[in-house]
Amino acid sequence: MSPSKRYQQIAADIARGITDGGYVPGTRLPGERDLAERLDVSRTTVREAMIALEIQGLVEARQGSGIYVRHAPPPVVDRELDVGAFELIEARRLFEGEAAALAATRIGPEAIGGLMTALASMERHDPATAEAMAADRDFHLRIAEATGNGVVRAAIERLWRVRERSPLCIHMFAQAHRQGVHPRADEHRRIAQAIATTDPVAARTAMHDHLDRVREDLLAATEPGRTAPALSG
């Protein structure tokens, strides 16, 4: 079955080129920008395609050099690789931005207290720890709960499950984690304050700004061949 997503179509085309001999082992693939322009797609789409191929063992990233074809058996396309981190962030920006705005119009004192508790946990723990990441998840789901809309909460819970279960997402976020990308408490405090002061416009903007920063940090952290930590939480 043909992949339904653009990045997976690109990965499948390159995989066929490798197995058909069009890309010889040891060959350097075209650069990310060149491929993006040639295929009329974004850099993030090309990046996810390259990471999907890397997970399958078909290519490898060499620091400061680029992406090279490896000698590997014919690929098996895994539909579990269907969701990449950039696609997920795009969906989260859409749903969680509106959830934050809605929560700002409906949240009560008890829910504000819960949100601040999750924020305090993020601030108390080292951002690189599992505790801080668990608090990050809790913070976002508390906002979804504060909307008072079960469908909104279920949708956002599903997005977080994708983050935790999609092998491509797991791979990309783990790579970012190794590069020093962690939850930032200051951004979450801005979101919490906007919701607590019942300002839906500020809440939506703060959530959008936060997820835009996550996207940019992830784009930098997954640069092909990057190995040395260079980003701070």
Biotite code that builds the C-alpha atoms (Angstrom):
import biotite.structure as struc

atoms = struc.array([
    struc.Atom([0.000, 0.000, 0.000], chain_id="A", res_id=1, res_name="MET", atom_name="CA", element="C"),
    struc.Atom([1.380, 3.395, -0.932], chain_id="A", res_id=2, res_name="SER", atom_name="CA", element="C"),
    struc.Atom([2.154, 5.793, 1.922], chain_id="A", res_id=3, res_name="PRO", atom_name="CA", element="C"),
    struc.Atom([-0.477, 8.491, 2.295], chain_id="A", res_id=4, res_name="SER", atom_name="CA", element="C"),
    struc.Atom([1.799, 11.217, 3.637], chain_id="A", res_id=5, res_name="LYS", atom_name="CA", element="C"),
    struc.Atom([4.145, 13.304, 1.514], chain_id="A", res_id=6, res_name="ARG", atom_name="CA", element="C"),
    struc.Atom([7.272, 12.637, 3.554], chain_id="A", res_id=7, res_name="TYR", atom_name="CA", element="C"),
    struc.Atom([6.591, 8.912, 3.405], chain_id="A", res_id=8, res_name="GLN", atom_name="CA", element="C"),
    struc.Atom([6.123, 9.073, -0.367], chain_id="A", res_id=9, res_name="GLN", atom_name="CA", element="C"),
    struc.Atom([9.537, 10.720, -0.620], chain_id="A", res_id=10, res_name="ILE", atom_name="CA", element="C"),
    struc.Atom([11.095, 8.105, 1.662], chain_id="A", res_id=11, res_name="ALA", atom_name="CA", element="C"),
    struc.Atom([9.523, 5.305, -0.374], chain_id="A", res_id=12, res_name="ALA", atom_name="CA", element="C"),
    struc.Atom([10.795, 6.775, -3.669], chain_id="A", res_id=13, res_name="ASP", atom_name="CA", element="C"),
    struc.Atom([14.349, 7.011, -2.328], chain_id="A", res_id=14, res_name="ILE", atom_name="CA", element="C"),
    struc.Atom([14.083, 3.514, -0.819], chain_id="A", res_id=15, res_name="ALA", atom_name="CA", element="C"),
    struc.Atom([13.080, 2.130, -4.223], chain_id="A", res_id=16, res_name="ARG", atom_name="CA", element="C"),
    struc.Atom([16.026, 3.956, -5.766], chain_id="A", res_id=17, res_name="GLY", atom_name="CA", element="C"),
    struc.Atom([18.339, 2.273, -3.269], chain_id="A", res_id=18, res_name="ILE", atom_name="CA", element="C"),
    struc.Atom([16.979, -1.239, -3.815], chain_id="A", res_id=19, res_name="THR", atom_name="CA", element="C"),
    struc.Atom([16.889, -0.735, -7.613], chain_id="A", res_id=20, res_name="ASP", atom_name="CA", element="C"),
    struc.Atom([20.490, 0.408, -7.668], chain_id="A", res_id=21, res_name="GLY", atom_name="CA", element="C"),
    struc.Atom([19.777, 4.021, -8.536], chain_id="A", res_id=22, res_name="GLY", atom_name="CA", element="C"),
    struc.Atom([21.499, 5.071, -5.322], chain_id="A", res_id=23, res_name="TYR", atom_name="CA", element="C"),
    struc.Atom([24.670, 3.046, -4.804], chain_id="A", res_id=24, res_name="VAL", atom_name="CA", element="C"),
    struc.Atom([25.816, 2.309, -1.225], chain_id="A", res_id=25, res_name="PRO", atom_name="CA", element="C"),
    struc.Atom([28.201, 5.058, -0.156], chain_id="A", res_id=26, res_name="GLY", atom_name="CA", element="C"),
    struc.Atom([26.552, 7.625, -2.424], chain_id="A", res_id=27, res_name="THR", atom_name="CA", element="C"),
    struc.Atom([25.728, 10.991, -0.905], chain_id="A", res_id=28, res_name="ARG", atom_name="CA", element="C"),
    struc.Atom([22.092, 11.957, -1.349], chain_id="A", res_id=29, res_name="LEU", atom_name="CA", element="C"),
    struc.Atom([21.195, 15.466, -2.574], chain_id="A", res_id=30, res_name="PRO", atom_name="CA", element="C"),
    struc.Atom([21.156, 18.104, 0.157], chain_id="A", res_id=31, res_name="GLY", atom_name="CA", element="C"),
    struc.Atom([18.036, 18.844, 2.162], chain_id="A", res_id=32, res_name="GLU", atom_name="CA", element="C"),
    struc.Atom([17.456, 22.252, 0.579], chain_id="A", res_id=33, res_name="ARG", atom_name="CA", element="C"),
    struc.Atom([18.011, 20.891, -2.923], chain_id="A", res_id=34, res_name="ASP", atom_name="CA", element="C"),
    struc.Atom([15.523, 18.078, -2.376], chain_id="A", res_id=35, res_name="LEU", atom_name="CA", element="C"),
    struc.Atom([12.977, 20.453, -0.859], chain_id="A", res_id=36, res_name="ALA", atom_name="CA", element="C"),
    struc.Atom([13.193, 22.771, -3.880], chain_id="A", res_id=37, res_name="GLU", atom_name="CA", element="C"),
    struc.Atom([13.218, 19.935, -6.385], chain_id="A", res_id=38, res_name="ARG", atom_name="CA", element="C"),
    struc.Atom([10.171, 18.225, -4.845], chain_id="A", res_id=39, res_name="LEU", atom_name="CA", element="C"),
    struc.Atom([8.390, 21.458, -3.930], chain_id="A", res_id=40, res_name="ASP", atom_name="CA", element="C"),
    struc.Atom([8.035, 20.506, -0.266], chain_id="A", res_id=41, res_name="VAL", atom_name="CA", element="C"),
    struc.Atom([9.235, 21.989, 3.018], chain_id="A", res_id=42, res_name="SER", atom_name="CA", element="C"),
    struc.Atom([12.562, 21.199, 4.650], chain_id="A", res_id=43, res_name="ARG", atom_name="CA", element="C"),
    struc.Atom([10.702, 19.553, 7.527], chain_id="A", res_id=44, res_name="THR", atom_name="CA", element="C"),
    struc.Atom([9.056, 17.113, 5.102], chain_id="A", res_id=45, res_name="THR", atom_name="CA", element="C"),
    struc.Atom([12.458, 16.157, 3.672], chain_id="A", res_id=46, res_name="VAL", atom_name="CA", element="C"),
    struc.Atom([13.903, 15.910, 7.192], chain_id="A", res_id=47, res_name="ARG", atom_name="CA", element="C"),
    struc.Atom([11.216, 13.461, 8.282], chain_id="A", res_id=48, res_name="GLU", atom_name="CA", element="C"),
    struc.Atom([11.758, 11.395, 5.128], chain_id="A", res_id=49, res_name="ALA", atom_name="CA", element="C"),
    struc.Atom([15.485, 11.172, 5.840], chain_id="A", res_id=50, res_name="MET", atom_name="CA", element="C"),
    struc.Atom([14.907, 10.172, 9.458], chain_id="A", res_id=51, res_name="ILE", atom_name="CA", element="C"),
    struc.Atom([12.397, 7.509, 8.384], chain_id="A", res_id=52, res_name="ALA", atom_name="CA", element="C"),
    struc.Atom([15.022, 6.083, 6.010], chain_id="A", res_id=53, res_name="LEU", atom_name="CA", element="C"),
    struc.Atom([17.631, 6.233, 8.773], chain_id="A", res_id=54, res_name="GLU", atom_name="CA", element="C"),
    struc.Atom([15.383, 4.273, 11.139], chain_id="A", res_id=55, res_name="ILE", atom_name="CA", element="C"),
    struc.Atom([15.003, 1.615, 8.432], chain_id="A", res_id=56, res_name="GLN", atom_name="CA", element="C"),
    struc.Atom([18.790, 1.408, 8.123], chain_id="A", res_id=57, res_name="GLY", atom_name="CA", element="C"),
    struc.Atom([18.866, 2.593, 4.517], chain_id="A", res_id=58, res_name="LEU", atom_name="CA", element="C"),
    struc.Atom([20.848, 5.788, 5.041], chain_id="A", res_id=59, res_name="VAL", atom_name="CA", element="C"),
    struc.Atom([23.182, 7.313, 7.601], chain_id="A", res_id=60, res_name="GLU", atom_name="CA", element="C"),
    struc.Atom([23.945, 10.910, 8.549], chain_id="A", res_id=61, res_name="ALA", atom_name="CA", element="C"),
    struc.Atom([27.617, 11.904, 8.615], chain_id="A", res_id=62, res_name="ARG", atom_name="CA", element="C"),
    struc.Atom([28.480, 14.956, 10.634], chain_id="A", res_id=63, res_name="GLN", atom_name="CA", element="C"),
    struc.Atom([29.313, 17.942, 8.483], chain_id="A", res_id=64, res_name="GLY", atom_name="CA", element="C"),
    struc.Atom([28.953, 15.923, 5.298], chain_id="A", res_id=65, res_name="SER", atom_name="CA", element="C"),
    struc.Atom([25.365, 14.892, 4.619], chain_id="A", res_id=66, res_name="GLY", atom_name="CA", element="C"),
    struc.Atom([23.179, 11.798, 4.183], chain_id="A", res_id=67, res_name="ILE", atom_name="CA", element="C"),
    struc.Atom([24.744, 8.687, 2.639], chain_id="A", res_id=68, res_name="TYR", atom_name="CA", element="C"),
    struc.Atom([23.245, 5.456, 1.347], chain_id="A", res_id=69, res_name="VAL", atom_name="CA", element="C"),
    struc.Atom([24.046, 2.373, 3.399], chain_id="A", res_id=70, res_name="ARG", atom_name="CA", element="C"),
    struc.Atom([24.216, -1.213, 2.224], chain_id="A", res_id=71, res_name="HIS", atom_name="CA", element="C"),
    struc.Atom([20.920, -2.605, 3.506], chain_id="A", res_id=72, res_name="ALA", atom_name="CA", element="C"),
    struc.Atom([18.273, -5.204, 2.611], chain_id="A", res_id=73, res_name="PRO", atom_name="CA", element="C"),
    struc.Atom([15.140, -4.107, 0.774], chain_id="A", res_id=74, res_name="PRO", atom_name="CA", element="C"),
    struc.Atom([13.060, -1.864, 3.036], chain_id="A", res_id=75, res_name="PRO", atom_name="CA", element="C"),
    struc.Atom([9.872, -2.903, 4.702], chain_id="A", res_id=76, res_name="VAL", atom_name="CA", element="C"),
    struc.Atom([7.566, 0.089, 4.919], chain_id="A", res_id=77, res_name="VAL", atom_name="CA", element="C"),
    struc.Atom([6.211, 0.265, 8.445], chain_id="A", res_id=78, res_name="ASP", atom_name="CA", element="C"),
    struc.Atom([2.932, 2.128, 8.731], chain_id="A", res_id=79, res_name="ARG", atom_name="CA", element="C"),
    struc.Atom([3.815, 2.745, 12.391], chain_id="A", res_id=80, res_name="GLU", atom_name="CA", element="C"),
    struc.Atom([6.238, 5.338, 11.010], chain_id="A", res_id=81, res_name="LEU", atom_name="CA", element="C"),
    struc.Atom([3.235, 7.239, 9.716], chain_id="A", res_id=82, res_name="ASP", atom_name="CA", element="C"),
    struc.Atom([3.465, 10.272, 12.018], chain_id="A", res_id=83, res_name="VAL", atom_name="CA", element="C"),
    struc.Atom([6.512, 12.498, 12.266], chain_id="A", res_id=84, res_name="GLY", atom_name="CA", element="C"),
    struc.Atom([7.231, 15.077, 14.930], chain_id="A", res_id=85, res_name="ALA", atom_name="CA", element="C"),
    struc.Atom([6.741, 18.109, 12.671], chain_id="A", res_id=86, res_name="PHE", atom_name="CA", element="C"),
    struc.Atom([3.330, 16.877, 11.550], chain_id="A", res_id=87, res_name="GLU", atom_name="CA", element="C"),
    struc.Atom([2.424, 16.245, 15.173], chain_id="A", res_id=88, res_name="LEU", atom_name="CA", element="C"),
    struc.Atom([3.508, 19.731, 16.264], chain_id="A", res_id=89, res_name="ILE", atom_name="CA", element="C"),
    struc.Atom([1.426, 21.263, 13.482], chain_id="A", res_id=90, res_name="GLU", atom_name="CA", element="C"),
    struc.Atom([-1.653, 19.421, 14.779], chain_id="A", res_id=91, res_name="ALA", atom_name="CA", element="C"),
    struc.Atom([-0.859, 20.292, 18.385], chain_id="A", res_id=92, res_name="ARG", atom_name="CA", element="C"),
    struc.Atom([-0.516, 23.967, 17.464], chain_id="A", res_id=93, res_name="ARG", atom_name="CA", element="C"),
    struc.Atom([-3.973, 23.888, 15.911], chain_id="A", res_id=94, res_name="LEU", atom_name="CA", element="C"),
    struc.Atom([-5.752, 22.006, 18.707], chain_id="A", res_id=95, res_name="PHE", atom_name="CA", element="C"),
    struc.Atom([-3.845, 23.179, 21.758], chain_id="A", res_id=96, res_name="GLU", atom_name="CA", element="C"),
    struc.Atom([-3.831, 26.820, 20.693], chain_id="A", res_id=97, res_name="GLY", atom_name="CA", element="C"),
    struc.Atom([-7.620, 26.824, 20.579], chain_id="A", res_id=98, res_name="GLU", atom_name="CA", element="C"),
    struc.Atom([-7.828, 24.719, 23.743], chain_id="A", res_id=99, res_name="ALA", atom_name="CA", element="C"),
    struc.Atom([-5.770, 27.300, 25.618], chain_id="A", res_id=100, res_name="ALA", atom_name="CA", element="C"),
    struc.Atom([-8.055, 30.083, 24.391], chain_id="A", res_id=101, res_name="ALA", atom_name="CA", element="C"),
    struc.Atom([-11.180, 28.157, 25.363], chain_id="A", res_id=102, res_name="LEU", atom_name="CA", element="C"),
    struc.Atom([-9.747, 27.207, 28.750], chain_id="A", res_id=103, res_name="ALA", atom_name="CA", element="C"),
    struc.Atom([-9.081, 30.890, 29.457], chain_id="A", res_id=104, res_name="ALA", atom_name="CA", element="C"),
    struc.Atom([-12.802, 31.592, 29.158], chain_id="A", res_id=105, res_name="THR", atom_name="CA", element="C"),
    struc.Atom([-13.936, 28.650, 31.312], chain_id="A", res_id=106, res_name="ARG", atom_name="CA", element="C"),
    struc.Atom([-11.266, 27.755, 33.844], chain_id="A", res_id=107, res_name="ILE", atom_name="CA", element="C"),
    struc.Atom([-12.160, 27.861, 37.538], chain_id="A", res_id=108, res_name="GLY", atom_name="CA", element="C"),
    struc.Atom([-10.043, 28.351, 40.680], chain_id="A", res_id=109, res_name="PRO", atom_name="CA", element="C"),
    struc.Atom([-9.526, 24.620, 41.274], chain_id="A", res_id=110, res_name="GLU", atom_name="CA", element="C"),
    struc.Atom([-8.339, 24.008, 37.721], chain_id="A", res_id=111, res_name="ALA", atom_name="CA", element="C"),
    struc.Atom([-6.014, 27.022, 37.926], chain_id="A", res_id=112, res_name="ILE", atom_name="CA", element="C"),
    struc.Atom([-4.540, 25.506, 41.070], chain_id="A", res_id=113, res_name="GLY", atom_name="CA", element="C"),
    struc.Atom([-3.948, 22.202, 39.268], chain_id="A", res_id=114, res_name="GLY", atom_name="CA", element="C"),
    struc.Atom([-2.305, 23.974, 36.361], chain_id="A", res_id=115, res_name="LEU", atom_name="CA", element="C"),
    struc.Atom([0.011, 25.841, 38.710], chain_id="A", res_id=116, res_name="MET", atom_name="CA", element="C"),
    struc.Atom([0.855, 22.590, 40.506], chain_id="A", res_id=117, res_name="THR", atom_name="CA", element="C"),
    struc.Atom([1.967, 21.030, 37.212], chain_id="A", res_id=118, res_name="ALA", atom_name="CA", element="C"),
    struc.Atom([3.973, 24.160, 36.427], chain_id="A", res_id=119, res_name="LEU", atom_name="CA", element="C"),
    struc.Atom([5.633, 24.080, 39.859], chain_id="A", res_id=120, res_name="ALA", atom_name="CA", element="C"),
    struc.Atom([6.645, 20.471, 39.241], chain_id="A", res_id=121, res_name="SER", atom_name="CA", element="C"),
    struc.Atom([8.285, 21.473, 35.951], chain_id="A", res_id=122, res_name="MET", atom_name="CA", element="C"),
    struc.Atom([10.167, 24.280, 37.683], chain_id="A", res_id=123, res_name="GLU", atom_name="CA", element="C"),
    struc.Atom([11.222, 22.074, 40.597], chain_id="A", res_id=124, res_name="ARG", atom_name="CA", element="C"),
    struc.Atom([12.791, 19.292, 38.530], chain_id="A", res_id=125, res_name="HIS", atom_name="CA", element="C"),
    struc.Atom([15.785, 19.361, 36.241], chain_id="A", res_id=126, res_name="ASP", atom_name="CA", element="C"),
    struc.Atom([14.333, 19.864, 32.726], chain_id="A", res_id=127, res_name="PRO", atom_name="CA", element="C"),
    struc.Atom([16.234, 16.833, 31.449], chain_id="A", res_id=128, res_name="ALA", atom_name="CA", element="C"),
    struc.Atom([14.494, 14.439, 33.864], chain_id="A", res_id=129, res_name="THR", atom_name="CA", element="C"),
    struc.Atom([11.538, 12.165, 33.283], chain_id="A", res_id=130, res_name="ALA", atom_name="CA", element="C"),
    struc.Atom([9.720, 13.983, 36.084], chain_id="A", res_id=131, res_name="GLU", atom_name="CA", element="C"),
    struc.Atom([9.898, 17.297, 34.212], chain_id="A", res_id=132, res_name="ALA", atom_name="CA", element="C"),
    struc.Atom([8.658, 15.683, 31.010], chain_id="A", res_id=133, res_name="MET", atom_name="CA", element="C"),
    struc.Atom([5.782, 14.014, 32.877], chain_id="A", res_id=134, res_name="ALA", atom_name="CA", element="C"),
    struc.Atom([4.881, 17.396, 34.369], chain_id="A", res_id=135, res_name="ALA", atom_name="CA", element="C"),
    struc.Atom([4.971, 18.889, 30.859], chain_id="A", res_id=136, res_name="ASP", atom_name="CA", element="C"),
    struc.Atom([2.418, 16.322, 29.664], chain_id="A", res_id=137, res_name="ARG", atom_name="CA", element="C"),
    struc.Atom([0.290, 16.867, 32.766], chain_id="A", res_id=138, res_name="ASP", atom_name="CA", element="C"),
    struc.Atom([0.322, 20.634, 32.203], chain_id="A", res_id=139, res_name="PHE", atom_name="CA", element="C"),
    struc.Atom([-0.984, 20.363, 28.647], chain_id="A", res_id=140, res_name="HIS", atom_name="CA", element="C"),
    struc.Atom([-3.664, 17.808, 29.514], chain_id="A", res_id=141, res_name="LEU", atom_name="CA", element="C"),
    struc.Atom([-4.864, 19.973, 32.402], chain_id="A", res_id=142, res_name="ARG", atom_name="CA", element="C"),
    struc.Atom([-5.456, 22.773, 29.907], chain_id="A", res_id=143, res_name="ILE", atom_name="CA", element="C"),
    struc.Atom([-7.446, 20.374, 27.727], chain_id="A", res_id=144, res_name="ALA", atom_name="CA", element="C"),
    struc.Atom([-9.479, 19.346, 30.780], chain_id="A", res_id=145, res_name="GLU", atom_name="CA", element="C"),
    struc.Atom([-10.104, 22.994, 31.687], chain_id="A", res_id=146, res_name="ALA", atom_name="CA", element="C"),
    struc.Atom([-11.943, 23.534, 28.381], chain_id="A", res_id=147, res_name="THR", atom_name="CA", element="C"),
    struc.Atom([-14.826, 21.521, 29.811], chain_id="A", res_id=148, res_name="GLY", atom_name="CA", element="C"),
    struc.Atom([-15.147, 19.837, 26.416], chain_id="A", res_id=149, res_name="ASN", atom_name="CA", element="C"),
    struc.Atom([-14.635, 16.065, 26.443], chain_id="A", res_id=150, res_name="GLY", atom_name="CA", element="C"),
    struc.Atom([-14.068, 15.900, 22.695], chain_id="A", res_id=151, res_name="VAL", atom_name="CA", element="C"),
    struc.Atom([-11.297, 18.506, 22.890], chain_id="A", res_id=152, res_name="VAL", atom_name="CA", element="C"),
    struc.Atom([-9.650, 16.656, 25.753], chain_id="A", res_id=153, res_name="ARG", atom_name="CA", element="C"),
    struc.Atom([-9.875, 13.318, 23.920], chain_id="A", res_id=154, res_name="ALA", atom_name="CA", element="C"),
    struc.Atom([-8.336, 14.837, 20.775], chain_id="A", res_id=155, res_name="ALA", atom_name="CA", element="C"),
    struc.Atom([-5.400, 16.305, 22.682], chain_id="A", res_id=156, res_name="ILE", atom_name="CA", element="C"),
    struc.Atom([-4.872, 13.093, 24.657], chain_id="A", res_id=157, res_name="GLU", atom_name="CA", element="C"),
    struc.Atom([-4.698, 11.249, 21.333], chain_id="A", res_id=158, res_name="ARG", atom_name="CA", element="C"),
    struc.Atom([-2.040, 13.644, 20.038], chain_id="A", res_id=159, res_name="LEU", atom_name="CA", element="C"),
    struc.Atom([0.065, 12.985, 23.123], chain_id="A", res_id=160, res_name="TRP", atom_name="CA", element="C"),
    struc.Atom([-0.348, 9.232, 22.667], chain_id="A", res_id=161, res_name="ARG", atom_name="CA", element="C"),
    struc.Atom([0.946, 9.607, 19.110], chain_id="A", res_id=162, res_name="VAL", atom_name="CA", element="C"),
    struc.Atom([3.980, 11.453, 20.498], chain_id="A", res_id=163, res_name="ARG", atom_name="CA", element="C"),
    struc.Atom([4.660, 8.571, 22.869], chain_id="A", res_id=164, res_name="GLU", atom_name="CA", element="C"),
    struc.Atom([3.993, 5.660, 20.487], chain_id="A", res_id=165, res_name="ARG", atom_name="CA", element="C"),
    struc.Atom([4.972, 6.625, 16.946], chain_id="A", res_id=166, res_name="SER", atom_name="CA", element="C"),
    struc.Atom([8.505, 5.268, 16.370], chain_id="A", res_id=167, res_name="PRO", atom_name="CA", element="C"),
    struc.Atom([9.374, 8.224, 14.156], chain_id="A", res_id=168, res_name="LEU", atom_name="CA", element="C"),
    struc.Atom([8.220, 10.720, 16.793], chain_id="A", res_id=169, res_name="CYS", atom_name="CA", element="C"),
    struc.Atom([10.049, 8.814, 19.518], chain_id="A", res_id=170, res_name="ILE", atom_name="CA", element="C"),
    struc.Atom([13.245, 8.791, 17.472], chain_id="A", res_id=171, res_name="HIS", atom_name="CA", element="C"),
    struc.Atom([13.089, 12.507, 16.651], chain_id="A", res_id=172, res_name="MET", atom_name="CA", element="C"),
    struc.Atom([12.267, 13.674, 20.185], chain_id="A", res_id=173, res_name="PHE", atom_name="CA", element="C"),
    struc.Atom([14.950, 11.402, 21.651], chain_id="A", res_id=174, res_name="ALA", atom_name="CA", element="C"),
    struc.Atom([17.481, 12.920, 19.274], chain_id="A", res_id=175, res_name="GLN", atom_name="CA", element="C"),
    struc.Atom([16.379, 16.395, 20.361], chain_id="A", res_id=176, res_name="ALA", atom_name="CA", element="C"),
    struc.Atom([16.616, 15.371, 24.017], chain_id="A", res_id=177, res_name="HIS", atom_name="CA", element="C"),
    struc.Atom([20.221, 14.272, 23.475], chain_id="A", res_id=178, res_name="ARG", atom_name="CA", element="C"),
    struc.Atom([20.925, 17.692, 21.966], chain_id="A", res_id=179, res_name="GLN", atom_name="CA", element="C"),
    struc.Atom([19.669, 19.432, 25.104], chain_id="A", res_id=180, res_name="GLY", atom_name="CA", element="C"),
    struc.Atom([16.107, 20.263, 24.027], chain_id="A", res_id=181, res_name="VAL", atom_name="CA", element="C"),
    struc.Atom([13.868, 19.991, 27.097], chain_id="A", res_id=182, res_name="HIS", atom_name="CA", element="C"),
    struc.Atom([10.571, 21.483, 28.345], chain_id="A", res_id=183, res_name="PRO", atom_name="CA", element="C"),
    struc.Atom([10.935, 25.170, 29.144], chain_id="A", res_id=184, res_name="ARG", atom_name="CA", element="C"),
    struc.Atom([9.103, 26.195, 32.298], chain_id="A", res_id=185, res_name="ALA", atom_name="CA", element="C"),
    struc.Atom([9.170, 29.908, 31.448], chain_id="A", res_id=186, res_name="ASP", atom_name="CA", element="C"),
    struc.Atom([7.112, 29.366, 28.294], chain_id="A", res_id=187, res_name="GLU", atom_name="CA", element="C"),
    struc.Atom([4.608, 27.270, 30.214], chain_id="A", res_id=188, res_name="HIS", atom_name="CA", element="C"),
    struc.Atom([4.345, 29.957, 32.909], chain_id="A", res_id=189, res_name="ARG", atom_name="CA", element="C"),
    struc.Atom([3.393, 32.485, 30.234], chain_id="A", res_id=190, res_name="ARG", atom_name="CA", element="C"),
    struc.Atom([0.638, 30.168, 29.010], chain_id="A", res_id=191, res_name="ILE", atom_name="CA", element="C"),
    struc.Atom([-0.601, 29.548, 32.555], chain_id="A", res_id=192, res_name="ALA", atom_name="CA", element="C"),
    struc.Atom([-0.682, 33.234, 33.415], chain_id="A", res_id=193, res_name="GLN", atom_name="CA", element="C"),
    struc.Atom([-2.667, 34.088, 30.291], chain_id="A", res_id=194, res_name="ALA", atom_name="CA", element="C"),
    struc.Atom([-5.213, 31.372, 31.093], chain_id="A", res_id=195, res_name="ILE", atom_name="CA", element="C"),
    struc.Atom([-5.392, 32.357, 34.782], chain_id="A", res_id=196, res_name="ALA", atom_name="CA", element="C"),
    struc.Atom([-6.104, 35.979, 33.858], chain_id="A", res_id=197, res_name="THR", atom_name="CA", element="C"),
    struc.Atom([-8.859, 34.782, 31.490], chain_id="A", res_id=198, res_name="THR", atom_name="CA", element="C"),
    struc.Atom([-7.228, 36.283, 28.395], chain_id="A", res_id=199, res_name="ASP", atom_name="CA", element="C"),
    struc.Atom([-8.016, 33.929, 25.486], chain_id="A", res_id=200, res_name="PRO", atom_name="CA", element="C"),
    struc.Atom([-6.025, 35.897, 22.891], chain_id="A", res_id=201, res_name="VAL", atom_name="CA", element="C"),
    struc.Atom([-2.889, 35.921, 25.038], chain_id="A", res_id=202, res_name="ALA", atom_name="CA", element="C"),
    struc.Atom([-3.383, 32.233, 25.904], chain_id="A", res_id=203, res_name="ALA", atom_name="CA", element="C"),
    struc.Atom([-3.624, 31.224, 22.253], chain_id="A", res_id=204, res_name="ARG", atom_name="CA", element="C"),
    struc.Atom([-0.587, 33.344, 21.338], chain_id="A", res_id=205, res_name="THR", atom_name="CA", element="C"),
    struc.Atom([1.487, 31.956, 24.198], chain_id="A", res_id=206, res_name="ALA", atom_name="CA", element="C"),
    struc.Atom([0.664, 28.372, 23.199], chain_id="A", res_id=207, res_name="MET", atom_name="CA", element="C"),
    struc.Atom([1.447, 29.082, 19.548], chain_id="A", res_id=208, res_name="HIS", atom_name="CA", element="C"),
    struc.Atom([4.758, 30.726, 20.465], chain_id="A", res_id=209, res_name="ASP", atom_name="CA", element="C"),
    struc.Atom([5.683, 27.757, 22.650], chain_id="A", res_id=210, res_name="HIS", atom_name="CA", element="C"),
    struc.Atom([4.972, 25.157, 19.969], chain_id="A", res_id=211, res_name="LEU", atom_name="CA", element="C"),
    struc.Atom([6.685, 27.246, 17.300], chain_id="A", res_id=212, res_name="ASP", atom_name="CA", element="C"),
    struc.Atom([9.802, 27.247, 19.484], chain_id="A", res_id=213, res_name="ARG", atom_name="CA", element="C"),
    struc.Atom([9.518, 23.467, 19.927], chain_id="A", res_id=214, res_name="VAL", atom_name="CA", element="C"),
    struc.Atom([9.390, 23.100, 16.148], chain_id="A", res_id=215, res_name="ARG", atom_name="CA", element="C"),
    struc.Atom([12.435, 25.321, 15.590], chain_id="A", res_id=216, res_name="GLU", atom_name="CA", element="C"),
    struc.Atom([14.465, 23.577, 18.293], chain_id="A", res_id=217, res_name="ASP", atom_name="CA", element="C"),
    struc.Atom([13.538, 20.203, 16.829], chain_id="A", res_id=218, res_name="LEU", atom_name="CA", element="C"),
    struc.Atom([14.509, 21.339, 13.343], chain_id="A", res_id=219, res_name="LEU", atom_name="CA", element="C"),
    struc.Atom([17.921, 22.419, 14.643], chain_id="A", res_id=220, res_name="ALA", atom_name="CA", element="C"),
    struc.Atom([18.438, 19.302, 16.769], chain_id="A", res_id=221, res_name="ALA", atom_name="CA", element="C"),
    struc.Atom([17.688, 16.880, 13.924], chain_id="A", res_id=222, res_name="THR", atom_name="CA", element="C"),
    struc.Atom([20.067, 18.558, 11.477], chain_id="A", res_id=223, res_name="GLU", atom_name="CA", element="C"),
    struc.Atom([21.788, 15.670, 9.647], chain_id="A", res_id=224, res_name="PRO", atom_name="CA", element="C"),
    struc.Atom([25.027, 14.639, 11.329], chain_id="A", res_id=225, res_name="GLY", atom_name="CA", element="C"),
    struc.Atom([24.594, 16.871, 14.363], chain_id="A", res_id=226, res_name="ARG", atom_name="CA", element="C"),
    struc.Atom([26.032, 15.224, 17.464], chain_id="A", res_id=227, res_name="THR", atom_name="CA", element="C"),
    struc.Atom([27.251, 17.839, 19.918], chain_id="A", res_id=228, res_name="ALA", atom_name="CA", element="C"),
    struc.Atom([24.716, 19.351, 22.352], chain_id="A", res_id=229, res_name="PRO", atom_name="CA", element="C"),
    struc.Atom([24.130, 22.958, 21.383], chain_id="A", res_id=230, res_name="ALA", atom_name="CA", element="C"),
    struc.Atom([20.668, 23.850, 22.659], chain_id="A", res_id=231, res_name="LEU", atom_name="CA", element="C"),
    struc.Atom([19.585, 24.664, 26.174], chain_id="A", res_id=232, res_name="SER", atom_name="CA", element="C"),
    struc.Atom([16.302, 23.872, 27.879], chain_id="A", res_id=233, res_name="GLY", atom_name="CA", element="C"),
])
